[in-house]
Amino acid sequence: MKCYECGGEMVEAVTTLHMEKDGRPLIIEDVPAKVCKQCGEEYIAGPVAEKIGKILDEELTQAKHISVPIIKWKVA
Ligand SMILES: [Zn+2]
C-alpha cells in the first residue's frame, strides 16, 4: 500500500489518536494504523475505525481520565 498523500511506503504501526466525543477531548492509545515512512500520514483501516466507535461506547466510562485546564485569553 502506498501513501495517498505522497506515494511513500506505508508501514504497520500503532498510533495515538486524539479525538473528541460529546465535545470532550479524548485520547486512544495503541491504535493499529499504517503510517507513511516519508510524510508521517496515518491511515486507519475501516474495521479499525468501526471498532473505535464501539470501544468509545464501551470503555469511556471506565477509562482513566485526566483533566485538561482550559485558560481563556485575557485582554489586558
Ligand atoms: Zn506520505
N, CA, C, O and the ligand as a Tripos MOL2 file, in Angstrom:
@<TRIPOS>MOLECULE
protein
  305   303    77     0     0
PROTEIN
NO_CHARGES

@<TRIPOS>ATOM
      1 N           0.8310   -1.1970    0.0000 N.3       1 MET1
      2 CA          0.0000    0.0000    0.0000 C.3       1 MET1
      3 C           0.8740    1.2590    0.0000 C.2       1 MET1
      4 O           1.8620    1.3470    0.7280 O.2       1 MET1
      5 N           0.4800    2.2400   -0.8450 N.am      2 LYS2
      6 CA          1.2550    3.4880   -0.9450 C.3       2 LYS2
      7 C           0.4780    4.6230   -0.2720 C.2       2 LYS2
      8 O          -0.7510    4.6020   -0.2070 O.2       2 LYS2
      9 N           1.2110    5.5960    0.2170 N.am      3 CYS3
     10 CA          0.6050    6.7800    0.8390 C.3       3 CYS3
     11 C          -0.1740    7.5770   -0.2050 C.2       3 CYS3
     12 O           0.3340    7.8670   -1.2880 O.2       3 CYS3
     13 N          -1.4210    7.9280    0.1370 N.am      4 TYR4
     14 CA         -2.2170    8.6810   -0.8290 C.3       4 TYR4
     15 C          -1.8310   10.1600   -0.8690 C.2       4 TYR4
     16 O          -2.2700   10.9010   -1.7480 O.2       4 TYR4
     17 N          -1.0100   10.5760    0.0870 N.am      5 GLU5
     18 CA         -0.5540   11.9760    0.0940 C.3       5 GLU5
     19 C           0.6930   12.1530   -0.7700 C.2       5 GLU5
     20 O           0.7590   13.0560   -1.6040 O.2       5 GLU5
     21 N           1.6890   11.2730   -0.5590 N.am      6 CYS6
     22 CA          2.9710   11.4920   -1.2250 C.3       6 CYS6
     23 C           3.4560   10.2850   -2.0020 C.2       6 CYS6
     24 O           4.4780   10.3660   -2.6840 O.2       6 CYS6
     25 N           2.7370    9.1470   -1.9170 N.am      7 GLY7
     26 CA          3.1650    7.9530   -2.6390 C.3       7 GLY7
     27 C           4.2590    7.1830   -1.9350 C.2       7 GLY7
     28 O           4.8040    6.2290   -2.4910 O.2       7 GLY7
     29 N           4.5940    7.5890   -0.7030 N.am      8 GLY8
     30 CA          5.6370    6.9020    0.0640 C.3       8 GLY8
     31 C           5.1800    5.5480    0.5690 C.2       8 GLY8
     32 O           4.0180    5.1710    0.4170 O.2       8 GLY8
     33 N           6.1110    4.8190    1.1720 N.am      9 GLU9
     34 CA          5.8010    3.4710    1.6660 C.3       9 GLU9
     35 C           5.0830    3.5400    3.0100 C.2       9 GLU9
     36 O           5.5030    4.2700    3.9080 O.2       9 GLU9
     37 N           3.9860    2.7690    3.1460 N.am     10 MET10
     38 CA          3.2370    2.7290    4.3940 C.3      10 MET10
     39 C           3.6810    1.5070    5.1920 C.2      10 MET10
     40 O           3.8030    0.4160    4.6350 O.2      10 MET10
     41 N           3.9200    1.6770    6.4750 N.am     11 VAL11
     42 CA          4.3140    0.5560    7.3280 C.3      11 VAL11
     43 C           3.3080    0.3970    8.4650 C.2      11 VAL11
     44 O           2.6630    1.3560    8.8880 O.2      11 VAL11
     45 N           3.1930   -0.8510    8.9500 N.am     12 GLU12
     46 CA          2.3020   -1.1440   10.0760 C.3      12 GLU12
     47 C           2.8770   -0.4860   11.3270 C.2      12 GLU12
     48 O           4.0790   -0.5540   11.5860 O.2      12 GLU12
     49 N           2.0080    0.1410   12.0880 N.am     13 ALA13
     50 CA          2.4650    0.7970   13.3080 C.3      13 ALA13
     51 C           1.2880    0.9360   14.2550 C.2      13 ALA13
     52 O           0.1590    0.5970   13.9020 O.2      13 ALA13
     53 N           1.5460    1.4310   15.4460 N.am     14 VAL14
     54 CA          0.4540    1.8200   16.3260 C.3      14 VAL14
     55 C           0.5550    3.3220   16.5380 C.2      14 VAL14
     56 O           1.6390    3.9050   16.5440 O.2      14 VAL14
     57 N          -0.6040    3.9200   16.7100 N.am     15 THR15
     58 CA         -0.6250    5.3610   16.8410 C.3      15 THR15
     59 C          -1.4980    5.7670   18.0280 C.2      15 THR15
     60 O          -2.2570    4.9600   18.5650 O.2      15 THR15
     61 N          -1.3760    7.0050   18.4150 N.am     16 THR16
     62 CA         -2.2240    7.5670   19.4590 C.3      16 THR16
     63 C          -3.1810    8.5390   18.7960 C.2      16 THR16
     64 O          -2.7610    9.4930   18.1420 O.2      16 THR16
     65 N          -4.4710    8.2890   18.9700 N.am     17 LEU17
     66 CA         -5.4690    9.1420   18.3320 C.3      17 LEU17
     67 C          -5.9900   10.1790   19.3070 C.2      17 LEU17
     68 O          -6.3250    9.8700   20.4500 O.2      17 LEU17
     69 N          -6.0500   11.4000   18.8410 N.am     18 HIS18
     70 CA         -6.6680   12.4740   19.6140 C.3      18 HIS18
     71 C          -8.0240   12.7400   18.9880 C.2      18 HIS18
     72 O          -8.1270   13.1370   17.8280 O.2      18 HIS18
     73 N          -9.0580   12.5140   19.7770 N.am     19 MET19
     74 CA        -10.4030   12.6440   19.2260 C.3      19 MET19
     75 C         -11.2600   13.4900   20.1420 C.2      19 MET19
     76 O         -10.8000   14.0100   21.1590 O.2      19 MET19
     77 N         -12.5110   13.6140   19.7560 N.am     20 GLU20
     78 CA        -13.4490   14.3470   20.5770 C.3      20 GLU20
     79 C         -14.7620   13.5860   20.5870 C.2      20 GLU20
     80 O         -15.2090   13.1030   19.5460 O.2      20 GLU20
     81 N         -15.3810   13.4750   21.7500 N.am     21 LYS21
     82 CA        -16.7070   12.8650   21.8210 C.3      21 LYS21
     83 C         -17.5520   13.6980   22.7640 C.2      21 LYS21
     84 O         -17.1290   14.0150   23.8760 O.2      21 LYS21
     85 N         -18.7300   14.0460   22.3240 N.am     22 ASP22
     86 CA        -19.6320   14.9050   23.0900 C.3      22 ASP22
     87 C         -18.9400   16.1910   23.5350 C.2      22 ASP22
     88 O         -19.1610   16.6740   24.6460 O.2      22 ASP22
     89 N         -18.1170   16.7290   22.6720 N.am     23 GLY23
     90 CA        -17.4470   17.9930   22.9550 C.3      23 GLY23
     91 C         -16.2720   17.8890   23.9160 C.2      23 GLY23
     92 O         -15.6870   18.9030   24.2950 O.2      23 GLY23
     93 N         -15.9210   16.6550   24.3150 N.am     24 ARG24
     94 CA        -14.7920   16.4850   25.2400 C.3      24 ARG24
     95 C         -13.6650   15.7570   24.5380 C.2      24 ARG24
     96 O         -13.8860   14.7540   23.8600 O.2      24 ARG24
     97 N         -12.4430   16.2720   24.7060 N.am     25 PRO25
     98 CA        -11.3140   15.6250   24.0380 C.3      25 PRO25
     99 C         -10.9780   14.2880   24.6960 C.2      25 PRO25
    100 O         -11.1260   14.1300   25.9080 O.2      25 PRO25
    101 N         -10.5300   13.3400   23.8980 N.am     26 LEU26
    102 CA        -10.0770   12.0720   24.4630 C.3      26 LEU26
    103 C          -8.9560   11.5120   23.6060 C.2      26 LEU26
    104 O          -8.7780   11.8850   22.4460 O.2      26 LEU26
    105 N          -8.2110   10.6090   24.2120 N.am     27 ILE27
    106 CA         -7.0380   10.0360   23.5540 C.3      27 ILE27
    107 C          -7.1790    8.5260   23.5500 C.2      27 ILE27
    108 O          -7.5040    7.9350   24.5800 O.2      27 ILE27
    109 N          -6.9440    7.8900   22.4150 N.am     28 ILE28
    110 CA         -6.9340    6.4290   22.3480 C.3      28 ILE28
    111 C          -5.5230    5.9940   21.9920 C.2      28 ILE28
    112 O          -4.9590    6.4250   20.9860 O.2      28 ILE28
    113 N          -4.9530    5.1240   22.8430 N.am     29 GLU29
    114 CA         -3.5740    4.6960   22.6330 C.3      29 GLU29
    115 C          -3.5170    3.3480   21.9240 C.2      29 GLU29
    116 O          -4.4720    2.5710   21.9500 O.2      29 GLU29
    117 N          -2.3930    3.0940   21.3010 N.am     30 ASP30
    118 CA         -2.0820    1.8040   20.6750 C.3      30 ASP30
    119 C          -3.0840    1.3840   19.6050 C.2      30 ASP30
    120 O          -3.4390    0.2090   19.5130 O.2      30 ASP30
    121 N          -3.5370    2.3330   18.8030 N.am     31 VAL31
    122 CA         -4.4600    2.0220   17.7130 C.3      31 VAL31
    123 C          -3.6450    1.5470   16.5090 C.2      31 VAL31
    124 O          -2.7250    2.2380   16.0690 O.2      31 VAL31
    125 N          -3.9840    0.3520   15.9680 N.am     32 PRO32
    126 CA         -3.2330   -0.1150   14.7990 C.3      32 PRO32
    127 C          -3.4990    0.7790   13.5970 C.2      32 PRO32
    128 O          -4.6440    1.1330   13.3170 O.2      32 PRO32
    129 N          -2.4390    1.1400   12.8930 N.am     33 ALA33
    130 CA         -2.5720    2.0410   11.7500 C.3      33 ALA33
    131 C          -1.4510    1.7520   10.7660 C.2      33 ALA33
    132 O          -0.4860    1.0540   11.0780 O.2      33 ALA33
    133 N          -1.6030    2.3050    9.5770 N.am     34 LYS34
    134 CA         -0.4860    2.2990    8.6370 C.3      34 LYS34
    135 C           0.0450    3.7250    8.6010 C.2      34 LYS34
    136 O          -0.7180    4.6820    8.4760 O.2      34 LYS34
    137 N           1.3640    3.8530    8.7100 N.am     35 VAL35
    138 CA          1.9680    5.1720    8.7720 C.3      35 VAL35
    139 C           2.9630    5.3210    7.6230 C.2      35 VAL35
    140 O           3.7610    4.4230    7.3570 O.2      35 VAL35
    141 N           2.9030    6.4570    6.9540 N.am     36 CYS36
    142 CA          3.8150    6.7220    5.8400 C.3      36 CYS36
    143 C           5.2160    6.9930    6.3750 C.2      36 CYS36
    144 O           5.4060    7.8080    7.2780 O.2      36 CYS36
    145 N           6.2100    6.2800    5.7900 N.am     37 LYS37
    146 CA          7.5990    6.4560    6.2120 C.3      37 LYS37
    147 C           8.1180    7.8220    5.7960 C.2      37 LYS37
    148 O           9.0330    8.3690    6.4130 O.2      37 LYS37
    149 N           7.5210    8.3650    4.7420 N.am     38 GLN38
    150 CA          8.0280    9.5970    4.1590 C.3      38 GLN38
    151 C           7.4430   10.8530    4.8150 C.2      38 GLN38
    152 O           8.1820   11.7420    5.2380 O.2      38 GLN38
    153 N           6.0900   10.9180    4.8960 N.am     39 CYS39
    154 CA          5.4690   12.1580    5.3730 C.3      39 CYS39
    155 C           4.7530   12.0080    6.7060 C.2      39 CYS39
    156 O           4.2890   12.9970    7.2740 O.2      39 CYS39
    157 N           4.6560   10.7660    7.2200 N.am     40 GLY40
    158 CA          4.0410   10.5780    8.5330 C.3      40 GLY40
    159 C           2.5210   10.5150    8.5090 C.2      40 GLY40
    160 O           1.8880   10.4380    9.5620 O.2      40 GLY40
    161 N           1.9360   10.5480    7.3280 N.am     41 GLU41
    162 CA          0.4820   10.4400    7.1950 C.3      41 GLU41
    163 C           0.0170    9.1070    7.7850 C.2      41 GLU41
    164 O           0.6500    8.0720    7.5760 O.2      41 GLU41
    165 N          -1.0960    9.1440    8.5250 N.am     42 GLU42
    166 CA         -1.6010    7.9260    9.1480 C.3      42 GLU42
    167 C          -2.8900    7.5020    8.4750 C.2      42 GLU42
    168 O          -3.7350    8.3270    8.1290 O.2      42 GLU42
    169 N          -3.0220    6.1930    8.2970 N.am     43 TYR43
    170 CA         -4.2290    5.6660    7.6910 C.3      43 TYR43
    171 C          -4.8460    4.6440    8.6330 C.2      43 TYR43
    172 O          -4.2030    3.6610    9.0010 O.2      43 TYR43
    173 N          -6.0870    4.8760    9.0170 N.am     44 ILE44
    174 CA         -6.8140    3.9450    9.8850 C.3      44 ILE44
    175 C          -7.7640    3.1520    9.0030 C.2      44 ILE44
    176 O          -8.6040    3.7330    8.3140 O.2      44 ILE44
    177 N          -7.6400    1.8340    9.0170 N.am     45 ALA45
    178 CA         -8.4890    0.9870    8.1770 C.3      45 ALA45
    179 C          -9.9410    1.0230    8.6550 C.2      45 ALA45
    180 O         -10.2080    1.2490    9.8350 O.2      45 ALA45
    181 N         -10.8720    0.7990    7.7320 N.am     46 GLY46
    182 CA        -12.3020    0.8280    8.0220 C.3      46 GLY46
    183 C         -12.7190    0.0330    9.2550 C.2      46 GLY46
    184 O         -13.3840    0.5780   10.1350 O.2      46 GLY46
    185 N         -12.3390   -1.2590    9.3400 N.am     47 PRO47
    186 CA        -12.7350   -2.0680   10.5010 C.3      47 PRO47
    187 C         -12.1850   -1.5000   11.8130 C.2      47 PRO47
    188 O         -12.8350   -1.5910   12.8550 O.2      47 PRO47
    189 N         -10.9920   -0.9180   11.7560 N.am     48 VAL48
    190 CA        -10.3960   -0.3220   12.9630 C.3      48 VAL48
    191 C         -11.2160    0.8980   13.3880 C.2      48 VAL48
    192 O         -11.4970    1.0860   14.5710 O.2      48 VAL48
    193 N         -11.5990    1.7340   12.3980 N.am     49 ALA49
    194 CA        -12.4100    2.9210   12.6880 C.3      49 ALA49
    195 C         -13.7490    2.5130   13.3100 C.2      49 ALA49
    196 O         -14.2360    3.1600   14.2370 O.2      49 ALA49
    197 N         -14.3320    1.4340   12.7870 N.am     50 GLU50
    198 CA        -15.5990    0.9240   13.3290 C.3      50 GLU50
    199 C         -15.4340    0.4980   14.7740 C.2      50 GLU50
    200 O         -16.2730    0.7810   15.6290 O.2      50 GLU50
    201 N         -14.3080   -0.2050   15.0280 N.am     51 LYS51
    202 CA        -14.0580   -0.7040   16.3770 C.3      51 LYS51
    203 C         -13.8290    0.4530   17.3440 C.2      51 LYS51
    204 O         -14.1820    0.3600   18.5200 O.2      51 LYS51
    205 N         -13.2400    1.5420   16.8530 N.am     52 ILE52
    206 CA        -13.0210    2.7110   17.6990 C.3      52 ILE52
    207 C         -14.3570    3.2150   18.2430 C.2      52 ILE52
    208 O         -14.4690    3.5440   19.4250 O.2      52 ILE52
    209 N         -15.3760    3.2750   17.3680 N.am     53 GLY53
    210 CA        -16.7030    3.7050   17.7930 C.3      53 GLY53
    211 C         -17.2490    2.8220   18.9040 C.2      53 GLY53
    212 O         -17.8380    3.3060   19.8700 O.2      53 GLY53
    213 N         -17.0410    1.5090   18.7490 N.am     54 LYS54
    214 CA        -17.5110    0.5290   19.7370 C.3      54 LYS54
    215 C         -16.7670    0.6930   21.0590 C.2      54 LYS54
    216 O         -17.3620    0.7060   22.1370 O.2      54 LYS54
    217 N         -15.4370    0.8180   20.9370 N.am     55 ILE55
    218 CA        -14.6000    0.9710   22.1310 C.3      55 ILE55
    219 C         -15.0220    2.2140   22.9090 C.2      55 ILE55
    220 O         -15.0950    2.1920   24.1370 O.2      55 ILE55
    221 N         -15.3000    3.2980   22.1830 N.am     56 LEU56
    222 CA        -15.7020    4.5460   22.8410 C.3      56 LEU56
    223 C         -16.9540    4.3270   23.6650 C.2      56 LEU56
    224 O         -17.0340    4.7730   24.8100 O.2      56 LEU56
    225 N         -17.9410    3.6370   23.0840 N.am     57 ASP57
    226 CA        -19.1940    3.4050   23.7900 C.3      57 ASP57
    227 C         -18.9880    2.5250   25.0210 C.2      57 ASP57
    228 O         -19.5850    2.7640   26.0710 O.2      57 ASP57
    229 N         -18.1310    1.4980   24.8810 N.am     58 GLU58
    230 CA        -17.9880    0.5120   25.9450 C.3      58 GLU58
    231 C         -17.0260    0.9340   27.0450 C.2      58 GLU58
    232 O         -17.2550    0.6470   28.2200 O.2      58 GLU58
    233 N         -15.9460    1.6160   26.6650 N.am     59 GLU59
    234 CA        -14.8440    1.7960   27.6080 C.3      59 GLU59
    235 C         -14.7720    3.1850   28.2290 C.2      59 GLU59
    236 O         -14.0510    3.3970   29.2050 O.2      59 GLU59
    237 N         -15.5100    4.1190   27.6720 N.am     60 LEU60
    238 CA        -15.3140    5.5040   28.0850 C.3      60 LEU60
    239 C         -15.5870    5.7090   29.5640 C.2      60 LEU60
    240 O         -14.8820    6.4650   30.2320 O.2      60 LEU60
    241 N         -16.6310    5.0240   30.0860 N.am     61 THR61
    242 CA        -16.9850    5.2460   31.4840 C.3      61 THR61
    243 C         -15.9270    4.7060   32.4350 C.2      61 THR61
    244 O         -15.7590    5.2320   33.5350 O.2      61 THR61
    245 N         -15.1990    3.6460   32.0180 N.am     62 GLN62
    246 CA        -14.2140    3.0660   32.9270 C.3      62 GLN62
    247 C         -12.7810    3.4820   32.5920 C.2      62 GLN62
    248 O         -11.8320    3.0170   33.2230 O.2      62 GLN62
    249 N         -12.6330    4.3430   31.6180 N.am     63 ALA63
    250 CA        -11.2890    4.7580   31.2320 C.3      63 ALA63
    251 C         -10.6700    5.6560   32.3010 C.2      63 ALA63
    252 O         -11.3760    6.2790   33.0930 O.2      63 ALA63
    253 N          -9.3190    5.7100   32.3060 N.am     64 LYS64
    254 CA         -8.6990    6.6760   33.2090 C.3      64 LYS64
    255 C          -8.8360    8.0610   32.6030 C.2      64 LYS64
    256 O          -8.6280    8.2600   31.4060 O.2      64 LYS64
    257 N          -9.1850    9.0000   33.4440 N.am     65 HIS65
    258 CA         -9.4270   10.3580   32.9720 C.3      65 HIS65
    259 C          -8.3090   11.2860   33.4370 C.2      65 HIS65
    260 O          -7.7670   11.1410   34.5320 O.2      65 HIS65
    261 N          -7.9880   12.2250   32.5860 N.am     66 ILE66
    262 CA         -7.1060   13.3080   33.0090 C.3      66 ILE66
    263 C          -7.8790   14.5960   32.8380 C.2      66 ILE66
    264 O          -8.7060   14.6900   31.9320 O.2      66 ILE66
    265 N          -7.6450   15.5770   33.6610 N.am     67 SER67
    266 CA         -8.3190   16.8420   33.4330 C.3      67 SER67
    267 C          -7.4100   17.7840   32.6740 C.2      67 SER67
    268 O          -6.2000   17.8340   32.8960 O.2      67 SER67
    269 N          -8.0100   18.5110   31.7950 N.am     68 VAL68
    270 CA         -7.2640   19.4110   30.9290 C.3      68 VAL68
    271 C          -7.6440   20.8510   31.2870 C.2      68 VAL68
    272 O          -8.8090   21.2300   31.1630 O.2      68 VAL68
    273 N          -6.6860   21.6420   31.7230 N.am     69 PRO69
    274 CA         -7.0300   23.0300   32.0410 C.3      69 PRO69
    275 C          -7.3580   23.8190   30.7840 C.2      69 PRO69
    276 O          -6.6780   23.7020   29.7640 O.2      69 PRO69
    277 N          -8.3870   24.6060   30.8730 N.am     70 ILE70
    278 CA         -8.7410   25.4780   29.7600 C.3      70 ILE70
    279 C          -8.6170   26.9110   30.2640 C.2      70 ILE70
    280 O          -9.3160   27.3180   31.1920 O.2      70 ILE70
    281 N          -7.7330   27.6600   29.6490 N.am     71 ILE71
    282 CA         -7.4560   29.0220   30.0990 C.3      71 ILE71
    283 C          -7.9310   29.9880   29.0370 C.2      71 ILE71
    284 O          -7.6030   29.8430   27.8600 O.2      71 ILE71
    285 N          -8.6880   30.9540   29.4470 N.am     72 LYS72
    286 CA         -9.1860   31.9440   28.4960 C.3      72 LYS72
    287 C          -8.1900   33.0630   28.2970 C.2      72 LYS72
    288 O          -7.5580   33.5290   29.2450 O.2      72 LYS72
    289 N          -8.0580   33.4850   27.0640 N.am     73 TRP73
    290 CA         -7.1870   34.6070   26.7490 C.3      73 TRP73
    291 C          -7.7200   35.8650   27.4080 C.2      73 TRP73
    292 O          -8.9130   36.1610   27.3470 O.2      73 TRP73
    293 N          -6.8020   36.6090   28.0490 N.am     74 LYS74
    294 CA         -7.2010   37.8390   28.7360 C.3      74 LYS74
    295 C          -6.6950   39.0360   27.9550 C.2      74 LYS74
    296 O          -5.5130   39.1220   27.6230 O.2      74 LYS74
    297 N          -7.5710   39.9290   27.6750 N.am     75 VAL75
    298 CA         -7.1280   41.1730   27.0380 C.3      75 VAL75
    299 C          -6.7790   42.1550   28.1410 C.2      75 VAL75
    300 O          -7.6240   42.5000   28.9670 O.2      75 VAL75
    301 N          -5.5340   42.6040   28.1530 N.am     76 ALA76
    302 CA         -5.0700   43.4830   29.2470 C.3      76 ALA76
    303 C          -5.6830   44.8730   29.1310 C.2      76 ALA76
    304 O          -5.4070   45.7400   29.9600 O.2      76 ALA76
    305 ZN          3.2190   10.0610    2.6600 Zn       77 ZN77
@<TRIPOS>BOND
     1     1     2 1
     2     2     3 1
     3     3     4 2
     4     3     5 am
     5     5     6 1
     6     6     7 1
     7     7     8 2
     8     7     9 am
     9     9    10 1
    10    10    11 1
    11    11    12 2
    12    11    13 am
    13    13    14 1
    14    14    15 1
    15    15    16 2
    16    15    17 am
    17    17    18 1
    18    18    19 1
    19    19    20 2
    20    19    21 am
    21    21    22 1
    22    22    23 1
    23    23    24 2
    24    23    25 am
    25    25    26 1
    26    26    27 1
    27    27    28 2
    28    27    29 am
    29    29    30 1
    30    30    31 1
    31    31    32 2
    32    31    33 am
    33    33    34 1
    34    34    35 1
    35    35    36 2
    36    35    37 am
    37    37    38 1
    38    38    39 1
    39    39    40 2
    40    39    41 am
    41    41    42 1
    42    42    43 1
    43    43    44 2
    44    43    45 am
    45    45    46 1
    46    46    47 1
    47    47    48 2
    48    47    49 am
    49    49    50 1
    50    50    51 1
    51    51    52 2
    52    51    53 am
    53    53    54 1
    54    54    55 1
    55    55    56 2
    56    55    57 am
    57    57    58 1
    58    58    59 1
    59    59    60 2
    60    59    61 am
    61    61    62 1
    62    62    63 1
    63    63    64 2
    64    63    65 am
    65    65    66 1
    66    66    67 1
    67    67    68 2
    68    67    69 am
    69    69    70 1
    70    70    71 1
    71    71    72 2
    72    71    73 am
    73    73    74 1
    74    74    75 1
    75    75    76 2
    76    75    77 am
    77    77    78 1
    78    78    79 1
    79    79    80 2
    80    79    81 am
    81    81    82 1
    82    82    83 1
    83    83    84 2
    84    83    85 am
    85    85    86 1
    86    86    87 1
    87    87    88 2
    88    87    89 am
    89    89    90 1
    90    90    91 1
    91    91    92 2
    92    91    93 am
    93    93    94 1
    94    94    95 1
    95    95    96 2
    96    95    97 am
    97    97    98 1
    98    98    99 1
    99    99   100 2
   100    99   101 am
   101   101   102 1
   102   102   103 1
   103   103   104 2
   104   103   105 am
   105   105   106 1
   106   106   107 1
   107   107   108 2
   108   107   109 am
   109   109   110 1
   110   110   111 1
   111   111   112 2
   112   111   113 am
   113   113   114 1
   114   114   115 1
   115   115   116 2
   116   115   117 am
   117   117   118 1
   118   118   119 1
   119   119   120 2
   120   119   121 am
   121   121   122 1
   122   122   123 1
   123   123   124 2
   124   123   125 am
   125   125   126 1
   126   126   127 1
   127   127   128 2
   128   127   129 am
   129   129   130 1
   130   130   131 1
   131   131   132 2
   132   131   133 am
   133   133   134 1
   134   134   135 1
   135   135   136 2
   136   135   137 am
   137   137   138 1
   138   138   139 1
   139   139   140 2
   140   139   141 am
   141   141   142 1
   142   142   143 1
   143   143   144 2
   144   143   145 am
   145   145   146 1
   146   146   147 1
   147   147   148 2
   148   147   149 am
   149   149   150 1
   150   150   151 1
   151   151   152 2
   152   151   153 am
   153   153   154 1
   154   154   155 1
   155   155   156 2
   156   155   157 am
   157   157   158 1
   158   158   159 1
   159   159   160 2
   160   159   161 am
   161   161   162 1
   162   162   163 1
   163   163   164 2
   164   163   165 am
   165   165   166 1
   166   166   167 1
   167   167   168 2
   168   167   169 am
   169   169   170 1
   170   170   171 1
   171   171   172 2
   172   171   173 am
   173   173   174 1
   174   174   175 1
   175   175   176 2
   176   175   177 am
   177   177   178 1
   178   178   179 1
   179   179   180 2
   180   179   181 am
   181   181   182 1
   182   182   183 1
   183   183   184 2
   184   183   185 am
   185   185   186 1
   186   186   187 1
   187   187   188 2
   188   187   189 am
   189   189   190 1
   190   190   191 1
   191   191   192 2
   192   191   193 am
   193   193   194 1
   194   194   195 1
   195   195   196 2
   196   195   197 am
   197   197   198 1
   198   198   199 1
   199   199   200 2
   200   199   201 am
   201   201   202 1
   202   202   203 1
   203   203   204 2
   204   203   205 am
   205   205   206 1
   206   206   207 1
   207   207   208 2
   208   207   209 am
   209   209   210 1
   210   210   211 1
   211   211   212 2
   212   211   213 am
   213   213   214 1
   214   214   215 1
   215   215   216 2
   216   215   217 am
   217   217   218 1
   218   218   219 1
   219   219   220 2
   220   219   221 am
   221   221   222 1
   222   222   223 1
   223   223   224 2
   224   223   225 am
   225   225   226 1
   226   226   227 1
   227   227   228 2
   228   227   229 am
   229   229   230 1
   230   230   231 1
   231   231   232 2
   232   231   233 am
   233   233   234 1
   234   234   235 1
   235   235   236 2
   236   235   237 am
   237   237   238 1
   238   238   239 1
   239   239   240 2
   240   239   241 am
   241   241   242 1
   242   242   243 1
   243   243   244 2
   244   243   245 am
   245   245   246 1
   246   246   247 1
   247   247   248 2
   248   247   249 am
   249   249   250 1
   250   250   251 1
   251   251   252 2
   252   251   253 am
   253   253   254 1
   254   254   255 1
   255   255   256 2
   256   255   257 am
   257   257   258 1
   258   258   259 1
   259   259   260 2
   260   259   261 am
   261   261   262 1
   262   262   263 1
   263   263   264 2
   264   263   265 am
   265   265   266 1
   266   266   267 1
   267   267   268 2
   268   267   269 am
   269   269   270 1
   270   270   271 1
   271   271   272 2
   272   271   273 am
   273   273   274 1
   274   274   275 1
   275   275   276 2
   276   275   277 am
   277   277   278 1
   278   278   279 1
   279   279   280 2
   280   279   281 am
   281   281   282 1
   282   282   283 1
   283   283   284 2
   284   283   285 am
   285   285   286 1
   286   286   287 1
   287   287   288 2
   288   287   289 am
   289   289   290 1
   290   290   291 1
   291   291   292 2
   292   291   293 am
   293   293   294 1
   294   294   295 1
   295   295   296 2
   296   295   297 am
   297   297   298 1
   298   298   299 1
   299   299   300 2
   300   299   301 am
   301   301   302 1
   302   302   303 1
   303   303   304 2
@<TRIPOS>SUBSTRUCTURE
     1 MET1         2 RESIDUE 1 A MET
     2 LYS2         6 RESIDUE 1 A LYS
     3 CYS3        10 RESIDUE 1 A CYS
     4 TYR4        14 RESIDUE 1 A TYR
     5 GLU5        18 RESIDUE 1 A GLU
     6 CYS6        22 RESIDUE 1 A CYS
     7 GLY7        26 RESIDUE 1 A GLY
     8 GLY8        30 RESIDUE 1 A GLY
     9 GLU9        34 RESIDUE 1 A GLU
    10 MET10       38 RESIDUE 1 A MET
    11 VAL11       42 RESIDUE 1 A VAL
    12 GLU12       46 RESIDUE 1 A GLU
    13 ALA13       50 RESIDUE 1 A ALA
    14 VAL14       54 RESIDUE 1 A VAL
    15 THR15       58 RESIDUE 1 A THR
    16 THR16       62 RESIDUE 1 A THR
    17 LEU17       66 RESIDUE 1 A LEU
    18 HIS18       70 RESIDUE 1 A HIS
    19 MET19       74 RESIDUE 1 A MET
    20 GLU20       78 RESIDUE 1 A GLU
    21 LYS21       82 RESIDUE 1 A LYS
    22 ASP22       86 RESIDUE 1 A ASP
    23 GLY23       90 RESIDUE 1 A GLY
    24 ARG24       94 RESIDUE 1 A ARG
    25 PRO25       98 RESIDUE 1 A PRO
    26 LEU26      102 RESIDUE 1 A LEU
    27 ILE27      106 RESIDUE 1 A ILE
    28 ILE28      110 RESIDUE 1 A ILE
    29 GLU29      114 RESIDUE 1 A GLU
    30 ASP30      118 RESIDUE 1 A ASP
    31 VAL31      122 RESIDUE 1 A VAL
    32 PRO32      126 RESIDUE 1 A PRO
    33 ALA33      130 RESIDUE 1 A ALA
    34 LYS34      134 RESIDUE 1 A LYS
    35 VAL35      138 RESIDUE 1 A VAL
    36 CYS36      142 RESIDUE 1 A CYS
    37 LYS37      146 RESIDUE 1 A LYS
    38 GLN38      150 RESIDUE 1 A GLN
    39 CYS39      154 RESIDUE 1 A CYS
    40 GLY40      158 RESIDUE 1 A GLY
    41 GLU41      162 RESIDUE 1 A GLU
    42 GLU42      166 RESIDUE 1 A GLU
    43 TYR43      170 RESIDUE 1 A TYR
    44 ILE44      174 RESIDUE 1 A ILE
    45 ALA45      178 RESIDUE 1 A ALA
    46 GLY46      182 RESIDUE 1 A GLY
    47 PRO47      186 RESIDUE 1 A PRO
    48 VAL48      190 RESIDUE 1 A VAL
    49 ALA49      194 RESIDUE 1 A ALA
    50 GLU50      198 RESIDUE 1 A GLU
    51 LYS51      202 RESIDUE 1 A LYS
    52 ILE52      206 RESIDUE 1 A ILE
    53 GLY53      210 RESIDUE 1 A GLY
    54 LYS54      214 RESIDUE 1 A LYS
    55 ILE55      218 RESIDUE 1 A ILE
    56 LEU56      222 RESIDUE 1 A LEU
    57 ASP57      226 RESIDUE 1 A ASP
    58 GLU58      230 RESIDUE 1 A GLU
    59 GLU59      234 RESIDUE 1 A GLU
    60 LEU60      238 RESIDUE 1 A LEU
    61 THR61      242 RESIDUE 1 A THR
    62 GLN62      246 RESIDUE 1 A GLN
    63 ALA63      250 RESIDUE 1 A ALA
    64 LYS64      254 RESIDUE 1 A LYS
    65 HIS65      258 RESIDUE 1 A HIS
    66 ILE66      262 RESIDUE 1 A ILE
    67 SER67      266 RESIDUE 1 A SER
    68 VAL68      270 RESIDUE 1 A VAL
    69 PRO69      274 RESIDUE 1 A PRO
    70 ILE70      278 RESIDUE 1 A ILE
    71 ILE71      282 RESIDUE 1 A ILE
    72 LYS72      286 RESIDUE 1 A LYS
    73 TRP73      290 RESIDUE 1 A TRP
    74 LYS74      294 RESIDUE 1 A LYS
    75 VAL75      298 RESIDUE 1 A VAL
    76 ALA76      302 RESIDUE 1 A ALA
    77 ZN77       305 GROUP 0 **** ****
